[in-house]
Amino acid sequence: MLKIAITGGGGLVGSRIIELLNNDFEFISLSQDKMNITNKYQVYQILKEINFDILLHLAAYTNVAKANEEKDLAYKINVKGTENIFEQVLSKKKKIIYISTDFIFDGTNPPYFEDSKPKPAGIYGQTKYQGELIVNPKKYSNSLIVRISYPYKAKFFQKKDFFRTFKTLLEEKKPLKMIINSLMTPTFIDDIAYGLRYLINNFSNDIVHLVGSQSLSPYDAAVLIAEKFNLDKNLISKTTFEEYIKIRPGLPQYSQIKSKKNNFWKMKTFEEGINEIINQLKIKN
């Protein structure tokens, strides 16, 4: 059984990966309290002592809007942290899978495929792209970059993804102002996990997009959530991308991300993902 060291294993995506693939791989969770990735010496000491085949690097600074205020912290975690980890992976002659994001594209010229030219719109995207340049699969045969987009799942108490944020606000009968002239590509986290299972077992130095099979506006996403969970659609009003980014900069406008390389796992549309969540929550539609 392959041994997978994982950073960010307690997070939104990582926790579900471990939950779903625990019988496929032996996971060694490198939580932040065990290994601070920004501490080069600590990373060296921890990774030197453990035996693993692949390091799955999910840990990241992910607050898109706040990254523009906390540039140094975002850089320290996403760039220096990745550099610290990759140095040790290289020295041990092991493999790395670096989880990246659709935010490395600025959203002005969609759709975006694996070979599209990155051009990050904000600090978060810039730091994640700098991490990609560090592990660079064109240069290193032990590197694989997997880009994901707007991940969501049924339950996670520590942090709300966009889906559960929208759903909770509607349940609390709070108004939602949603963008109409923008695209997002929601990705069901279970699909990310099963796609990764294939990529781990068939490792190659490459860039692969594991993303949902449907792009839609945030407004349409909120309306779909309201319809599926019998919530009040009248709470959802419209706004424009131009108005939204005045408050929350760094968001790509048309984040329509697709894959030329994923011929191994069928990714769900947003509606299919919600239907699966309804099944998981045992809610009668």
Secondary structure, 3 states (H helix, E strand, C coil): CCEEEEECCCCHHHHHHHHHHCCCCEEEEECCCCCCCCCHHHHHHHHHHCCCCEEEECCCCCCHHHHCCCHHHHHHHHHHHHHHHHHHHHHCCCEEEEEEEHHHCCCCCCCECCCCCCCCCCHHHHHHHHHHHHHCCCCCCCEEEEEECCEECCCCCCCCCHHHHHHHHHHCCCCEEEECCCEECCEEHHHHHHHHHHHHHCCCCEEEECCCCCCECHHHHHHHHHHHCCCCHHHEEEECHHHHHHHCCCCCCECCECCCCCCCCCCCCHHHHHHHHHHHCCCCC
